Amino acid sequence: MISAPLAIFLLGCLHEDVAILAAGYFVVERGMSPWIAGVLAFGGQLVNNVLLYCVGMLLRDHPWMRRWLSNRQASIIRQRLERHLVKTLAIARFGHSMLMPALVGCGSLRIPIQRVLPLIAVTGAVYVGVLLTIVVVLGEAVMRQLGNWAWAVPVLLLVGAVVWIVRLRFARRGA
């Protein structure tokens, strides 16, 4: 069986939000230190972000990317990205599903890693700190109120979301 610290770190390498939820679980249910859980989630998140930057670097050698990068529009995008890098990465970190394209873009457009790494580290630390605090506080409140039935809340929310999506999909087909 995999240990809790390793699980949090590896989940952070895959998806930061899942790692934060797992870290919150281990803090609330297993008594893990919030600092250790946060550092592990942050470490995995940082590895994930650097790998996404590296994917962008590797994409530079792909023929269709070389054609696009030789386009005049790519140089304009690169200049704008360099000029607004702090705002772009901060918004991308807190915006849903915007970080991956931003980091891959930084890597493929040759934005220096020395500029990108401190920004993803700072925004990542803030992100993990804020969300882990929220998850732990809400998790403790839910466990206090619901006890052993707390697992039913996310399951019911998930089932409700699936039913809602299916209803919307079939409603569009019928109209």
C-alpha atoms as an extended CHARMM CRD file, in Angstrom:
* protein
*
       175  EXT
         1         1  MET       CA              0.0000000000        0.0000000000        0.0000000000  PROA      1               0.0000000000
         2         2  ILE       CA              1.2230000000        3.4950000000       -0.8260000000  PROA      2               0.0000000000
         3         3  SER       CA              1.9610000000        5.8590000000        2.0590000000  PROA      3               0.0000000000
         4         4  ALA       CA             -0.1180000000        9.0040000000        2.5990000000  PROA      4               0.0000000000
         5         5  PRO       CA              2.7520000000       11.4770000000        1.9670000000  PROA      5               0.0000000000
         6         6  LEU       CA              3.7390000000        9.7410000000       -1.2580000000  PROA      6               0.0000000000
         7         7  ALA       CA              0.1060000000        9.6130000000       -2.3670000000  PROA      7               0.0000000000
         8         8  ILE       CA             -0.3460000000       13.3560000000       -1.8290000000  PROA      8               0.0000000000
         9         9  PHE       CA              2.8710000000       14.1400000000       -3.7190000000  PROA      9               0.0000000000
        10        10  LEU       CA              2.0400000000       11.8540000000       -6.6560000000  PROA      10              0.0000000000
        11        11  LEU       CA             -1.5060000000       13.1980000000       -6.8520000000  PROA      11              0.0000000000
        12        12  GLY       CA              0.0010000000       16.6880000000       -6.9620000000  PROA      12              0.0000000000
        13        13  CYS       CA              2.0960000000       15.5880000000       -9.9290000000  PROA      13              0.0000000000
        14        14  LEU       CA             -1.1060000000       14.5290000000      -11.7040000000  PROA      14              0.0000000000
        15        15  HSD       CA             -3.6610000000       17.1380000000      -10.6080000000  PROA      15              0.0000000000
        16        16  GLU       CA             -3.2380000000       19.7990000000       -7.9450000000  PROA      16              0.0000000000
        17        17  ASP       CA             -6.8830000000       19.9860000000       -6.8850000000  PROA      17              0.0000000000
        18        18  VAL       CA             -7.0950000000       16.2380000000       -6.2640000000  PROA      18              0.0000000000
        19        19  ALA       CA             -3.8860000000       16.4460000000       -4.2170000000  PROA      19              0.0000000000
        20        20  ILE       CA             -5.3540000000       19.2580000000       -2.1180000000  PROA      20              0.0000000000
        21        21  LEU       CA             -8.5030000000       17.2200000000       -1.4630000000  PROA      21              0.0000000000
        22        22  ALA       CA             -6.3940000000       14.1930000000       -0.5010000000  PROA      22              0.0000000000
        23        23  ALA       CA             -4.2220000000       16.3630000000        1.7400000000  PROA      23              0.0000000000
        24        24  GLY       CA             -7.3480000000       17.7540000000        3.4170000000  PROA      24              0.0000000000
        25        25  TYR       CA             -8.6340000000       14.2260000000        3.9650000000  PROA      25              0.0000000000
        26        26  PHE       CA             -5.3850000000       13.1210000000        5.6060000000  PROA      26              0.0000000000
        27        27  VAL       CA             -5.3360000000       16.2300000000        7.7920000000  PROA      27              0.0000000000
        28        28  VAL       CA             -8.9530000000       15.8730000000        8.9580000000  PROA      28              0.0000000000
        29        29  GLU       CA             -9.2930000000       12.0980000000        9.1490000000  PROA      29              0.0000000000
        30        30  ARG       CA             -5.7760000000       10.8380000000        9.8060000000  PROA      30              0.0000000000
        31        31  GLY       CA             -4.2830000000       13.6920000000       11.8370000000  PROA      31              0.0000000000
        32        32  MET       CA             -1.5090000000       14.5940000000        9.3940000000  PROA      32              0.0000000000
        33        33  SER       CA              0.1140000000       17.9630000000        9.9570000000  PROA      33              0.0000000000
        34        34  PRO       CA             -1.4480000000       20.5890000000        7.6470000000  PROA      34              0.0000000000
        35        35  TRP       CA              2.0250000000       21.9840000000        6.9550000000  PROA      35              0.0000000000
        36        36  ILE       CA              3.3710000000       18.6250000000        5.8000000000  PROA      36              0.0000000000
        37        37  ALA       CA              0.2700000000       17.9520000000        3.7050000000  PROA      37              0.0000000000
        38        38  GLY       CA              0.4990000000       21.3970000000        2.1320000000  PROA      38              0.0000000000
        39        39  VAL       CA              4.2030000000       21.0870000000        1.3380000000  PROA      39              0.0000000000
        40        40  LEU       CA              3.6530000000       17.6760000000       -0.2610000000  PROA      40              0.0000000000
        41        41  ALA       CA              0.7520000000       18.9330000000       -2.3910000000  PROA      41              0.0000000000
        42        42  PHE       CA              2.7830000000       22.0090000000       -3.3480000000  PROA      42              0.0000000000
        43        43  GLY       CA              5.8180000000       19.9020000000       -4.2870000000  PROA      43              0.0000000000
        44        44  GLY       CA              3.7780000000       17.6640000000       -6.5560000000  PROA      44              0.0000000000
        45        45  GLN       CA              2.0820000000       20.6960000000       -8.0710000000  PROA      45              0.0000000000
        46        46  LEU       CA              5.4480000000       22.3330000000       -8.7830000000  PROA      46              0.0000000000
        47        47  VAL       CA              6.7620000000       19.1850000000      -10.4860000000  PROA      47              0.0000000000
        48        48  ASN       CA              3.5790000000       19.0610000000      -12.5970000000  PROA      48              0.0000000000
        49        49  ASN       CA              3.9590000000       22.7050000000      -13.6350000000  PROA      49              0.0000000000
        50        50  VAL       CA              7.6320000000       22.3350000000      -14.5940000000  PROA      50              0.0000000000
        51        51  LEU       CA              6.7650000000       19.2330000000      -16.6460000000  PROA      51              0.0000000000
        52        52  LEU       CA              4.0580000000       21.1940000000      -18.4860000000  PROA      52              0.0000000000
        53        53  TYR       CA              6.6270000000       23.8940000000      -19.2910000000  PROA      53              0.0000000000
        54        54  CYS       CA              8.9650000000       21.1490000000      -20.5810000000  PROA      54              0.0000000000
        55        55  VAL       CA              6.1790000000       19.7550000000      -22.7810000000  PROA      55              0.0000000000
        56        56  GLY       CA              5.9880000000       23.1940000000      -24.3920000000  PROA      56              0.0000000000
        57        57  MET       CA              9.7510000000       23.1300000000      -24.9460000000  PROA      57              0.0000000000
        58        58  LEU       CA              9.5130000000       19.7050000000      -26.5830000000  PROA      58              0.0000000000
        59        59  LEU       CA              6.6620000000       20.8460000000      -28.8080000000  PROA      59              0.0000000000
        60        60  ARG       CA              8.9570000000       23.4040000000      -30.4450000000  PROA      60              0.0000000000
        61        61  ASP       CA             10.5200000000       20.5890000000      -32.4970000000  PROA      61              0.0000000000
        62        62  HSD       CA              7.2020000000       19.3660000000      -33.8960000000  PROA      62              0.0000000000
        63        63  PRO       CA              6.7030000000       20.4030000000      -37.5560000000  PROA      63              0.0000000000
        64        64  TRP       CA              3.3170000000       22.0770000000      -37.1260000000  PROA      64              0.0000000000
        65        65  MET       CA              4.5790000000       23.9860000000      -34.0790000000  PROA      65              0.0000000000
        66        66  ARG       CA              7.6740000000       25.1540000000      -35.9820000000  PROA      66              0.0000000000
        67        67  ARG       CA              5.4180000000       26.4650000000      -38.7360000000  PROA      67              0.0000000000
        68        68  TRP       CA              3.2380000000       28.2730000000      -36.2050000000  PROA      68              0.0000000000
        69        69  LEU       CA              6.2160000000       29.6880000000      -34.3120000000  PROA      69              0.0000000000
        70        70  SER       CA              7.6390000000       31.1170000000      -37.5390000000  PROA      70              0.0000000000
        71        71  ASN       CA              4.3680000000       33.0340000000      -38.0070000000  PROA      71              0.0000000000
        72        72  ARG       CA              4.3910000000       36.7660000000      -37.2400000000  PROA      72              0.0000000000
        73        73  GLN       CA              1.4190000000       36.3110000000      -34.8830000000  PROA      73              0.0000000000
        74        74  ALA       CA              3.5080000000       34.0390000000      -32.6350000000  PROA      74              0.0000000000
        75        75  SER       CA              6.1030000000       36.7560000000      -32.0560000000  PROA      75              0.0000000000
        76        76  ILE       CA              3.3410000000       39.2230000000      -31.1230000000  PROA      76              0.0000000000
        77        77  ILE       CA              1.8800000000       36.6930000000      -28.6570000000  PROA      77              0.0000000000
        78        78  ARG       CA              5.3370000000       36.0870000000      -27.1910000000  PROA      78              0.0000000000
        79        79  GLN       CA              5.9130000000       39.8190000000      -26.6640000000  PROA      79              0.0000000000
        80        80  ARG       CA              2.5320000000       40.2340000000      -24.9770000000  PROA      80              0.0000000000
        81        81  LEU       CA              3.1110000000       37.1850000000      -22.8100000000  PROA      81              0.0000000000
        82        82  GLU       CA              6.5240000000       38.4630000000      -21.7100000000  PROA      82              0.0000000000
        83        83  ARG       CA              5.0820000000       41.9000000000      -20.9600000000  PROA      83              0.0000000000
        84        84  HSD       CA              2.1350000000       40.5150000000      -18.9340000000  PROA      84              0.0000000000
        85        85  LEU       CA              3.6880000000       37.3130000000      -17.5670000000  PROA      85              0.0000000000
        86        86  VAL       CA              2.8890000000       37.9630000000      -13.8940000000  PROA      86              0.0000000000
        87        87  LYS       CA             -0.7620000000       38.7690000000      -14.5830000000  PROA      87              0.0000000000
        88        88  THR       CA             -1.1190000000       35.9230000000      -17.0650000000  PROA      88              0.0000000000
        89        89  LEU       CA              0.2420000000       33.2250000000      -14.7660000000  PROA      89              0.0000000000
        90        90  ALA       CA             -1.6210000000       34.5570000000      -11.7140000000  PROA      90              0.0000000000
        91        91  ILE       CA             -4.9350000000       34.5780000000      -13.5840000000  PROA      91              0.0000000000
        92        92  ALA       CA             -4.1660000000       31.1970000000      -15.1510000000  PROA      92              0.0000000000
        93        93  ARG       CA             -3.4290000000       29.6650000000      -11.7370000000  PROA      93              0.0000000000
        94        94  PHE       CA             -6.7400000000       30.7040000000      -10.2530000000  PROA      94              0.0000000000
        95        95  GLY       CA             -8.7750000000       30.3370000000      -13.4440000000  PROA      95              0.0000000000
        96        96  HSD       CA            -10.2450000000       26.9490000000      -14.1490000000  PROA      96              0.0000000000
        97        97  SER       CA             -8.2440000000       24.9240000000      -16.7390000000  PROA      97              0.0000000000
        98        98  MET       CA             -6.1300000000       27.8750000000      -17.8690000000  PROA      98              0.0000000000
        99        99  LEU       CA             -2.7670000000       26.9640000000      -16.3220000000  PROA      99              0.0000000000
       100       100  MET       CA             -1.8170000000       24.0990000000      -18.6300000000  PROA      100             0.0000000000
       101       101  PRO       CA             -2.0990000000       26.1030000000      -21.8670000000  PROA      101             0.0000000000
       102       102  ALA       CA             -0.2850000000       29.0370000000      -20.2520000000  PROA      102             0.0000000000
       103       103  LEU       CA              2.6570000000       26.8840000000      -19.1260000000  PROA      103             0.0000000000
       104       104  VAL       CA              2.8710000000       24.9470000000      -22.3900000000  PROA      104             0.0000000000
       105       105  GLY       CA              2.7340000000       28.2800000000      -24.1990000000  PROA      105             0.0000000000
       106       106  CYS       CA              5.5420000000       29.6910000000      -22.0570000000  PROA      106             0.0000000000
       107       107  GLY       CA              7.6950000000       26.6760000000      -22.8750000000  PROA      107             0.0000000000
       108       108  SER       CA              6.9690000000       26.6790000000      -26.5910000000  PROA      108             0.0000000000
       109       109  LEU       CA              7.3730000000       30.4610000000      -26.9480000000  PROA      109             0.0000000000
       110       110  ARG       CA             10.7740000000       30.3850000000      -25.1820000000  PROA      110             0.0000000000
       111       111  ILE       CA              9.8110000000       32.4090000000      -22.1240000000  PROA      111             0.0000000000
       112       112  PRO       CA             12.8150000000       31.7800000000      -19.8200000000  PROA      112             0.0000000000
       113       113  ILE       CA             12.2040000000       29.2460000000      -17.0480000000  PROA      113             0.0000000000
       114       114  GLN       CA             14.0070000000       31.6500000000      -14.6790000000  PROA      114             0.0000000000
       115       115  ARG       CA             11.0570000000       34.0290000000      -15.0750000000  PROA      115             0.0000000000
       116       116  VAL       CA              8.3400000000       31.3680000000      -15.0240000000  PROA      116             0.0000000000
       117       117  LEU       CA              9.5030000000       29.2280000000      -12.0850000000  PROA      117             0.0000000000
       118       118  PRO       CA              9.3280000000       31.8910000000       -9.3430000000  PROA      118             0.0000000000
       119       119  LEU       CA              5.8690000000       32.9260000000      -10.5250000000  PROA      119             0.0000000000
       120       120  ILE       CA              4.4500000000       29.4060000000      -10.5470000000  PROA      120             0.0000000000
       121       121  ALA       CA              6.0530000000       28.7560000000       -7.1560000000  PROA      121             0.0000000000
       122       122  VAL       CA              4.5280000000       31.8380000000       -5.5240000000  PROA      122             0.0000000000
       123       123  THR       CA              1.0860000000       31.4610000000       -7.1040000000  PROA      123             0.0000000000
       124       124  GLY       CA              1.1630000000       27.7320000000       -6.3580000000  PROA      124             0.0000000000
       125       125  ALA       CA              2.0020000000       28.3000000000       -2.7000000000  PROA      125             0.0000000000
       126       126  VAL       CA             -0.8490000000       30.7810000000       -2.3360000000  PROA      126             0.0000000000
       127       127  TYR       CA             -3.2360000000       28.4650000000       -4.1910000000  PROA      127             0.0000000000
       128       128  VAL       CA             -2.3950000000       25.3990000000       -2.0930000000  PROA      128             0.0000000000
       129       129  GLY       CA             -2.4460000000       27.3840000000        1.1430000000  PROA      129             0.0000000000
       130       130  VAL       CA             -5.8380000000       28.9620000000        0.5200000000  PROA      130             0.0000000000
       131       131  LEU       CA             -7.5550000000       25.8570000000       -0.8560000000  PROA      131             0.0000000000
       132       132  LEU       CA             -6.0970000000       23.4770000000        1.7320000000  PROA      132             0.0000000000
       133       133  THR       CA             -7.2970000000       25.7890000000        4.5010000000  PROA      133             0.0000000000
       134       134  ILE       CA            -10.7900000000       25.8670000000        2.9930000000  PROA      134             0.0000000000
       135       135  VAL       CA            -10.8510000000       22.0750000000        2.5240000000  PROA      135             0.0000000000
       136       136  VAL       CA             -9.6920000000       21.4050000000        6.0900000000  PROA      136             0.0000000000
       137       137  VAL       CA            -12.1080000000       23.8810000000        7.6880000000  PROA      137             0.0000000000
       138       138  LEU       CA            -15.0690000000       22.6580000000        5.6280000000  PROA      138             0.0000000000
       139       139  GLY       CA            -14.0210000000       19.0340000000        6.0830000000  PROA      139             0.0000000000
       140       140  GLU       CA            -13.9130000000       19.3740000000        9.8550000000  PROA      140             0.0000000000
       141       141  ALA       CA            -17.3100000000       21.1150000000        9.8630000000  PROA      141             0.0000000000
       142       142  VAL       CA            -18.8800000000       18.4360000000        7.6850000000  PROA      142             0.0000000000
       143       143  MET       CA            -17.3960000000       15.6130000000        9.7560000000  PROA      143             0.0000000000
       144       144  ARG       CA            -18.6080000000       17.2530000000       12.9570000000  PROA      144             0.0000000000
       145       145  GLN       CA            -22.1540000000       17.6300000000       11.5970000000  PROA      145             0.0000000000
       146       146  LEU       CA            -22.5340000000       14.4030000000        9.6370000000  PROA      146             0.0000000000
       147       147  GLY       CA            -20.1070000000       12.0130000000       11.2830000000  PROA      147             0.0000000000
       148       148  ASN       CA            -19.8820000000        8.6960000000        9.4230000000  PROA      148             0.0000000000
       149       149  TRP       CA            -22.4270000000        9.8400000000        6.8400000000  PROA      149             0.0000000000
       150       150  ALA       CA            -20.1010000000       12.5690000000        5.5140000000  PROA      150             0.0000000000
       151       151  TRP       CA            -19.1070000000       10.3940000000        2.5450000000  PROA      151             0.0000000000
       152       152  ALA       CA            -22.6880000000       10.6360000000        1.2570000000  PROA      152             0.0000000000
       153       153  VAL       CA            -22.4080000000       14.4010000000        0.6060000000  PROA      153             0.0000000000
       154       154  PRO       CA            -19.8700000000       14.2400000000       -2.2590000000  PROA      154             0.0000000000
       155       155  VAL       CA            -21.5590000000       11.1440000000       -3.6630000000  PROA      155             0.0000000000
       156       156  LEU       CA            -24.9450000000       12.8930000000       -3.7160000000  PROA      156             0.0000000000
       157       157  LEU       CA            -23.4030000000       16.0120000000       -5.2470000000  PROA      157             0.0000000000
       158       158  LEU       CA            -21.7510000000       13.9050000000       -7.9370000000  PROA      158             0.0000000000
       159       159  VAL       CA            -24.9650000000       12.0060000000       -8.7000000000  PROA      159             0.0000000000
       160       160  GLY       CA            -26.8830000000       15.2910000000       -8.8050000000  PROA      160             0.0000000000
       161       161  ALA       CA            -24.3520000000       16.8090000000      -11.2240000000  PROA      161             0.0000000000
       162       162  VAL       CA            -24.5110000000       13.7720000000      -13.5240000000  PROA      162             0.0000000000
       163       163  VAL       CA            -28.3250000000       13.8070000000      -13.5320000000  PROA      163             0.0000000000
       164       164  TRP       CA            -28.3360000000       17.5400000000      -14.2550000000  PROA      164             0.0000000000
       165       165  ILE       CA            -25.8730000000       17.1550000000      -17.1670000000  PROA      165             0.0000000000
       166       166  VAL       CA            -27.8310000000       14.2380000000      -18.6310000000  PROA      166             0.0000000000
       167       167  ARG       CA            -31.0790000000       16.2160000000      -18.3580000000  PROA      167             0.0000000000
       168       168  LEU       CA            -29.5150000000       19.1750000000      -20.1570000000  PROA      168             0.0000000000
       169       169  ARG       CA            -28.1300000000       16.9760000000      -22.8910000000  PROA      169             0.0000000000
       170       170  PHE       CA            -31.4590000000       15.2350000000      -23.5550000000  PROA      170             0.0000000000
       171       171  ALA       CA            -33.3780000000       18.5160000000      -23.2860000000  PROA      171             0.0000000000
       172       172  ARG       CA            -31.2560000000       19.9720000000      -26.1000000000  PROA      172             0.0000000000
       173       173  ARG       CA            -31.8580000000       16.9600000000      -28.3320000000  PROA      173             0.0000000000
       174       174  GLY       CA            -35.6110000000       17.1340000000      -27.8010000000  PROA      174             0.0000000000
       175       175  ALA       CA            -35.8720000000       20.8410000000      -28.6510000000  PROA      175             0.0000000000
